[in-house]
């Protein structure tokens, strides 16, 4: 029996071949965005993920988070057990089965993630699907966009609820937001049919406060099809964050595009708190881009923020100052690396490209952002 053990481990290590197989599949997919878009992203992927997401959505808690918690508990306990065994047997060979099994599991996980999600990075860009002409823009165009966004955001700010401190709040909290998300996608799908479809309900992260330390406020678990949301964040961030993760559910992997889809679906929503959430998000990205080009124009425009908007931004700044530290820096590095590994050379900087999509819409539609009543 002992002679067969090394062979058994060697066979398990063959699972490592799944990693180059996954990389090869993704590489080949990159040669044909048309095939990926029409066959995978709008064909295989929704057929595969809708039932998975619906099934996991029957559970009120995040299966992704529960799995993570169990791993955090199991791993150190198992390491202690192995150390005790190694001491008793006076041999480090007790670690071999665990190491082999870990490699096998990680290889299977990597392959499944590629097949069930990462191929979406190779689909058509959203700008092509939506008929938007994304190209370099002048500072004047960026200024006009920011000016229009400020007008819209101030108008919407007057329509949302406030708490006792004069800060925007959502009556009913995050559950109210979760209950109303599908409306935005249904309405947006009238213009963009590829956004249609029903997936699992968003999941609140139980350890949201801990999640805030990483500055990652939403996470799409591609294996379970769950949109996981940090529900401890300021209320004005909730709707845009949820819609961003639900865009990932629908196979839009790029971060800048998920942000833009959050904008589209929130602005298609009838409720002002959704519109305001997207408008603030877009304003922050656009104004940050303007600051990078001309700080004087940035400060001149920011004087036009309404008092309510100023209170919301000040409250948000106070909230996030609590979470500056090592966890955030590590999370940024991990997130940046993950994005780059999936073919986006800009890493986390890709979030800023949402402004290019807004500018493209601005050129196409004169960007009358606030829908007519």
C-alpha positions in Angstrom: 0.0 0.0 0.0 2.8 2.4 0.8 4.4 1.9 -2.6 1.2 3.1 -4.2 1.0 6.3 -2.2 3.7 8.3 -4.2 1.9 7.3 -7.4 -1.4 8.4 -6.1 0.0 11.8 -5.1 1.7 12.1 -8.6 -1.7 11.5 -10.2 -3.3 14.2 -8.1 -0.6 16.6 -9.1 -1.7 16.1 -12.7 -4.6 18.4 -11.8 -1.9 21.1 -12.1 -2.4 20.8 -15.9 -5.8 22.5 -15.4 -3.9 25.8 -14.9 -2.2 26.0 -18.3 -5.3 24.6 -19.8 -7.3 27.5 -18.4 -4.7 30.0 -19.5 -4.7 28.5 -23.0 -8.5 28.6 -23.2 -8.6 32.3 -22.2 -5.7 33.1 -24.5 -7.5 31.5 -27.5 -10.7 33.3 -26.5 -8.9 36.6 -26.8 -8.4 36.0 -30.5 -12.1 36.1 -31.2 -14.1 38.6 -29.2 -17.1 38.0 -31.5 -17.2 34.3 -30.6 -16.8 35.1 -26.9 -19.6 37.7 -27.1 -22.1 35.7 -29.1 -21.4 32.2 -28.0 -20.1 32.5 -24.5 -21.1 35.8 -22.8 -24.6 36.0 -24.3 -25.0 32.2 -24.7 -23.2 29.7 -22.5 -22.5 32.1 -19.5 -26.1 33.1 -18.7 -27.4 29.6 -19.3 -24.8 28.4 -16.8 -24.9 31.1 -14.2 -28.6 32.1 -14.0 -29.6 28.8 -12.3 -26.5 28.8 -10.1 -27.1 32.4 -9.0 -30.8 31.7 -8.5 -30.1 28.6 -6.4 -27.5 30.3 -4.2 -29.9 33.3 -4.0 -32.4 31.1 -2.1 -30.0 31.4 0.9 -30.2 34.7 2.8 -26.6 34.6 3.7 -23.6 34.8 1.4 -22.3 31.3 0.7 -19.0 32.9 -0.4 -18.6 34.6 3.0 -19.6 31.5 5.0 -17.0 29.5 3.0 -14.4 32.1 3.7 -15.1 32.1 7.4 -14.9 28.3 7.5 -11.6 28.4 5.7 -10.2 31.0 8.2 -11.2 28.7 11.0 -10.2 25.4 9.4 -6.7 26.3 8.0 -5.0 27.3 11.3 -6.6 24.4 13.2 -5.5 21.9 10.5 -1.9 23.3 10.5 -1.7 22.8 14.3 -3.0 19.2 13.9 -0.3 18.5 11.2 2.4 20.0 13.4 1.4 17.8 16.3 1.3 14.7 14.0 4.8 15.6 12.6 6.2 15.9 16.1 4.7 12.6 17.2 5.9 10.8 14.1 9.2 12.7 13.9 8.6 13.2 10.2 7.6 16.1 7.9 6.0 13.6 5.5 2.6 14.2 7.2 2.5 17.6 5.3 2.7 15.9 1.9 -0.9 14.8 1.5 -2.2 18.2 2.5 0.1 20.1 0.2 -0.8 17.8 -2.7 -4.6 18.1 -2.0 -4.2 21.9 -1.7 -2.5 22.1 -5.1 -5.3 19.9 -6.6 -8.1 22.0 -5.1 -6.5 25.3 -6.2 -6.0 24.0 -9.8 -9.6 23.0 -10.0 -10.8 26.3 -8.6 -8.6 28.3 -11.1 -10.0 26.3 -14.0 -13.6 26.7 -12.8 -13.2 30.4 -12.3 -11.8 30.8 -15.8 -14.6 28.7 -17.4 -17.4 30.3 -15.4 -16.2 33.9 -15.4 -12.8 35.1 -16.7 -13.5 34.4 -20.3 -15.9 37.4 -20.1 -12.8 39.7 -20.1 -12.4 38.8 -23.7 -15.9 39.9 -24.9 -16.7 43.0 -26.8 -16.3 46.2 -24.9 -19.5 47.8 -23.6 -18.9 50.8 -25.8 -19.1 48.6 -28.9 -22.3 47.0 -27.7 -23.9 50.3 -26.9 -22.7 52.2 -29.9 -20.6 54.7 -28.0 -17.6 56.4 -29.6 -14.9 56.2 -26.9 -12.0 58.5 -27.8 -9.7 61.1 -26.2 -11.6 64.2 -25.1 -10.6 67.8 -24.5 -10.5 69.4 -21.1 -13.4 71.6 -22.2 -15.6 68.6 -22.8 -14.6 67.2 -19.4 -15.4 70.5 -17.8 -18.9 70.6 -19.5 -19.5 67.0 -18.3 -18.6 67.8 -14.7 -20.8 70.9 -14.9 -23.8 68.9 -16.1 -23.2 66.2 -13.5 -23.1 68.8 -10.7 -26.5 70.3 -11.9 -28.0 66.8 -12.0 -26.6 65.7 -8.7 -27.7 68.9 -6.9 -31.2 68.4 -8.3 -31.4 64.8 -7.3 -30.0 65.6 -3.8 -33.0 67.7 -3.1 -35.3 64.6 -3.7 -33.7 62.1 -1.3 -34.2 61.6 2.4 -31.9 62.9 5.1 -31.1 61.7 8.6 -30.9 63.9 11.7 -27.5 65.1 10.7 -28.6 66.3 7.3 -26.9 63.3 5.6 -28.5 61.4 2.8 -30.2 58.2 4.0 -32.2 55.4 2.5 -35.4 54.6 4.4 -35.4 50.9 4.9 -31.7 50.7 4.6 -29.8 48.2 2.4 -32.7 45.8 2.3 -34.9 48.4 0.6 -32.1 48.9 -2.0 -31.8 45.1 -2.6 -35.6 44.9 -3.0 -35.6 47.4 -5.8 -32.5 46.6 -7.9 -34.2 44.5 -10.6 -36.3 47.5 -11.7 -33.2 49.4 -12.9 -32.0 46.4 -15.0 -35.5 45.8 -16.4 -35.8 49.4 -17.5 -32.2 49.6 -18.8 -32.8 46.4 -20.8 -35.4 48.2 -22.9 -32.4 50.1 -24.4 -29.7 47.5 -23.9 -31.3 44.0 -24.2 -28.0 42.4 -23.2 -28.6 43.7 -19.7 -31.8 41.7 -19.3 -32.2 38.7 -17.1 -32.8 37.8 -13.5 -30.0 36.5 -11.2 -29.7 35.9 -7.5 -30.6 38.6 -5.0 -27.6 40.7 -3.7 -26.1 39.4 -0.4 -25.2 41.5 2.6 -21.7 40.7 4.0 -22.0 39.9 7.7 -18.6 41.2 8.4 -19.1 44.4 6.4 -17.2 46.5 8.9 -14.2 44.3 8.5 -14.6 44.4 4.7 -14.5 48.2 4.8 -10.9 47.9 6.0 -10.0 46.6 2.6 -11.8 49.4 0.8 -13.4 46.8 -1.4 -17.1 47.5 -1.0 -18.5 44.9 -3.3 -17.3 41.5 -4.5 -18.7 39.2 -7.1 -18.2 35.5 -6.3 -18.2 33.9 -9.8 -18.4 30.3 -8.5 -21.6 30.9 -6.5 -22.9 33.8 -8.7 -23.4 36.0 -5.6 -23.1 39.8 -5.6 -21.7 40.5 -2.1 -22.1 44.0 -0.7 -20.5 45.8 2.2 -23.6 47.2 3.8 -21.8 49.3 6.3 -20.8 52.0 3.7 -22.6 55.4 3.5 -26.1 55.1 2.1 -25.5 57.1 -1.0 -23.0 54.4 -2.1 -25.3 51.5 -1.7 -27.4 51.5 -5.0 -24.4 52.1 -7.3 -22.4 49.5 -5.5 -25.1 46.9 -5.8 -25.7 47.6 -9.5 -22.0 47.4 -10.1 -21.8 43.9 -8.7 -25.0 42.9 -10.5 -23.4 44.0 -13.7 -20.7 41.4 -13.0 -23.4 38.8 -12.5 -24.4 39.5 -16.1 -21.0 38.8 -17.4 -19.4 42.2 -17.6 -16.0 41.7 -16.1 -14.2 45.0 -16.6 -14.5 47.3 -13.7 -14.9 50.5 -15.7 -17.8 48.9 -17.6 -19.4 47.6 -14.4 -19.3 51.2 -13.0 -20.8 52.6 -16.2 -23.6 49.9 -16.2 -24.3 50.9 -12.6 -24.7 54.4 -13.9 -27.0 53.3 -16.7 -29.2 51.1 -14.5 -29.5 53.5 -11.7 -30.4 56.4 -14.0 -33.0 54.1 -15.6 -34.5 53.5 -12.1 -37.6 55.5 -11.2 -36.4 56.2 -7.6 -34.3 59.3 -6.9 -32.0 57.5 -4.4 -30.8 55.2 -7.1 -30.3 58.1 -9.5 -28.5 60.1 -6.8 -26.2 57.3 -6.0 -25.1 56.9 -9.6 -24.8 60.6 -10.1 -22.5 61.1 -7.1 -20.4 58.2 -8.2 -20.1 59.6 -11.7 -19.4 63.1 -10.4 -16.6 61.9 -8.2 -14.9 60.0 -11.1 -15.3 62.9 -13.5 -14.2 65.6 -11.0 -11.1 63.5 -10.1 -10.3 63.3 -13.8 -10.7 67.1 -14.1 -8.5 67.6 -11.1 -5.7 65.6 -12.8 -6.0 67.9 -15.8 -6.6 71.3 -14.2 -6.9 71.7 -10.4 -8.0 75.3 -10.7 -11.1 74.2 -12.8 -11.8 71.5 -10.3 -11.9 73.8 -7.3 -13.9 76.4 -9.2 -16.6 73.9 -10.2 -16.7 72.2 -6.7 -17.9 75.5 -5.3 -21.2 74.7 -7.0 -21.9 71.6 -4.9 -25.1 71.9 -3.0 -24.9 72.0 0.8 -26.6 68.6 1.0 -24.0 67.1 -1.4 -21.2 68.7 0.6 -22.5 67.1 3.8 -22.7 63.7 2.2 -19.2 63.9 0.8 -17.9 65.1 4.2 -19.6 62.2 6.0 -18.2 59.7 3.5 -14.7 61.2 4.0 -15.0 60.8 7.8 -16.2 57.2 7.4 -13.3 56.1 5.2 -10.6 57.8 7.3 -11.2 55.1 9.8 -9.9 52.4 7.5 -6.5 53.6 6.4 -4.0 50.9 7.1 -2.2 47.8 6.0 -5.4 45.8 5.2 -6.3 48.4 2.6 -2.9 48.5 1.0 -2.7 44.7 0.8 -6.3 44.5 -0.7 -5.3 47.2 -3.3 -2.3 45.1 -4.4 -4.3 41.9 -4.6 -7.1 43.6 -6.5 -4.7 45.4 -8.8 -2.8 42.1 -9.6 -6.1 40.2 -10.2 -7.3 42.7 -12.7 -3.9 42.8 -14.5 -3.8 39.0 -14.7 -7.1 39.0 -16.5 -5.7 41.2 -19.3 -6.3 44.8 -18.1 -2.9 46.3 -18.0 -4.1 49.4 -16.3 -5.0 47.5 -13.1 -7.1 49.5 -10.7 -6.6 52.6 -12.8 -9.2 51.1 -15.2 -11.9 52.4 -12.8 -11.2 55.9 -14.1 -12.0 54.9 -17.7 -15.7 55.1 -16.8 -15.3 58.9 -17.5 -14.5 58.1 -21.1 -17.8 56.2 -21.5 -19.7 59.1 -19.9 -18.0 61.5 -22.3 -18.9 59.3 -25.2 -22.5 59.4 -24.1 -22.2 63.1 -23.7 -21.1 63.5 -27.3 -23.8 61.2 -28.6 -26.8 62.5 -26.6 -25.7 65.9 -25.4 -25.8 64.0 -22.2 -29.1 65.3 -20.8 -28.4 63.1 -17.8 -31.5 63.8 -15.8 -34.4 62.1 -17.5 -37.5 64.1 -18.2 -40.2 63.7 -15.5 
